[in-house]
Amino acid sequence: MTSSLFLSNIQTKITLLKQTVNTVQFPDIQALLASPDPDIAFRPELLAVESTIRKLSRQIDDLESIHNAWNTAIQQLRPTDRTLEAESYKNSITAPDNFLVILHMARNTLEDLHTAKSSLELRVGHSTSPVGSVPSGNVPVIPSSQVMMQSSNNMINLPKL
């Protein structure tokens, strides 16, 4: 039966995916900010988050490719065999801790890691970067009267219409 081959591959990938999801450690930004040199403290955390993102993405892609291959294999079977395989597939996805639930958990964890990465990236370099080189979300507002007062030697004076 084709389903036993796919199920064994899926179980192997699920075991690895569960281990990865259960061992994900999100950085404690408050503790990093309290360190003597936050810039030095943030960089290794950022690298660790990026590494975990790559690992989790790869494992999710592997599991999805096996799942897609299984669905494709079911569609290519004769109608009598297809019914048996479809029943095996249905039984595998109705279990409370099935691979689709684990896959969904892994995707949520991956989204959370991307959020943590963005948060770390916003904080790396603030203490050592020149003003304006690291995005902070704070855009200075220049009153229009100050903008008009700035003069430039390269300005062209056009006649008023």
C-alpha positions in Angstrom: 0.0 0.0 0.0 1.3 3.4 -1.0 -0.1 5.1 2.2 2.2 3.1 4.5 5.2 4.5 2.7 4.0 8.1 2.9 2.8 7.7 6.5 6.2 6.5 7.6 7.9 9.4 5.9 5.4 11.8 7.4 5.8 10.4 10.9 9.6 10.8 10.6 9.3 14.5 9.4 6.6 15.2 12.1 8.9 13.9 14.8 11.7 16.3 13.7 9.2 19.1 13.3 7.8 18.7 16.8 11.3 18.6 18.3 12.2 21.9 16.5 8.9 23.6 17.5 9.2 22.5 21.1 12.8 23.7 21.4 12.3 27.1 19.9 13.5 29.8 22.3 12.3 33.3 21.7 14.8 36.1 22.6 14.1 38.1 25.8 14.4 41.6 24.5 14.1 43.2 27.9 17.1 41.2 29.1 19.1 42.1 26.0 18.3 45.8 26.4 19.5 45.6 30.0 22.9 44.1 29.0 26.0 46.4 29.2 26.3 46.6 25.4 22.9 45.8 23.8 24.2 45.9 20.3 26.7 43.1 21.0 24.0 41.1 22.8 21.4 41.4 20.0 23.5 40.2 17.1 24.0 36.6 18.3 20.3 36.4 19.1 19.4 37.6 15.7 21.6 35.0 14.1 20.1 32.3 16.2 16.5 33.3 15.2 17.5 33.4 11.5 19.0 29.9 11.9 15.9 28.6 13.5 13.7 30.2 10.8 15.7 28.5 8.1 15.6 25.1 9.8 11.8 25.3 10.5 11.1 26.5 6.9 13.1 23.6 5.5 11.2 21.1 7.7 7.8 22.6 6.8 8.7 22.5 3.1 9.8 18.8 3.4 6.5 17.8 5.1 4.4 19.8 2.6 6.2 18.1 -0.4 5.5 14.6 1.1 1.9 15.6 1.7 1.6 16.9 -1.9 3.2 13.8 -3.3 0.8 11.6 -1.4 -2.2 13.5 -2.7 -0.8 13.2 -6.3 -0.2 9.5 -5.9 -3.7 9.0 -4.7 -5.1 10.8 -7.7 -3.1 8.6 -10.1 -4.4 5.3 -8.7 -7.1 3.2 -10.2 -10.6 4.0 -8.8 -10.7 0.9 -6.5 -7.2 1.5 -5.2 -7.9 5.2 -4.9 -10.8 4.5 -2.5 -8.6 2.5 -0.2 -5.8 5.1 -0.2 -8.3 7.9 0.3 -9.6 6.1 3.3 -6.1 5.7 4.7 -5.5 9.4 4.1 -8.8 10.3 5.8 -7.9 8.2 8.9 -4.5 9.8 9.1 -5.9 13.4 9.2 -8.7 12.7 11.6 -6.5 11.7 14.5 -6.3 14.4 17.2 -2.6 14.9 16.8 -2.4 14.5 13.1 0.3 15.9 10.9 -1.8 18.8 9.6 -2.3 20.1 13.1 1.5 19.9 13.7 2.1 21.6 10.4 -0.3 24.4 11.4 1.5 24.8 14.7 4.9 24.9 13.0 3.6 27.6 10.6 2.4 29.7 13.5 5.8 29.3 15.2 7.5 30.3 12.0 5.4 33.5 11.9 6.2 34.3 15.5 9.9 33.8 14.7 9.7 36.3 11.8 8.1 38.8 14.2 10.9 38.2 16.7 13.5 38.7 14.0 11.9 42.0 12.9 11.8 43.1 16.5 15.5 42.3 16.9 16.4 43.9 13.6 14.8 47.2 14.7 16.9 47.2 17.8 20.3 46.2 16.4 22.5 49.1 15.7 20.6 51.9 17.4 23.3 52.7 19.8 26.2 52.6 17.3 24.6 53.7 14.0 24.6 57.2 12.6 21.3 59.0 12.9 18.8 57.8 10.3 20.7 54.7 9.2 18.6 52.3 11.3 14.8 52.6 10.9 13.1 53.5 14.1 9.6 54.3 13.0 10.1 57.9 14.3 10.0 60.3 11.4 10.9 63.9 12.3 8.3 66.4 11.3 9.7 69.6 9.8 7.3 72.5 9.8 6.6 74.0 6.4 8.0 77.4 7.4 11.4 75.8 8.1 11.4 74.1 4.7 10.7 77.3 2.9 13.5 79.1 4.7 16.2 76.8 3.6 18.1 78.3 0.7 20.2 76.6 -1.9 22.6 78.1 -4.4 21.3 75.7 -7.0 17.7 76.9 -6.9 16.1 78.4 -10.0 13.9 81.4 -9.5 10.8 81.0 -11.7 8.5 83.9 -12.3 5.2 83.9 -10.5 2.2 83.2 -12.7 
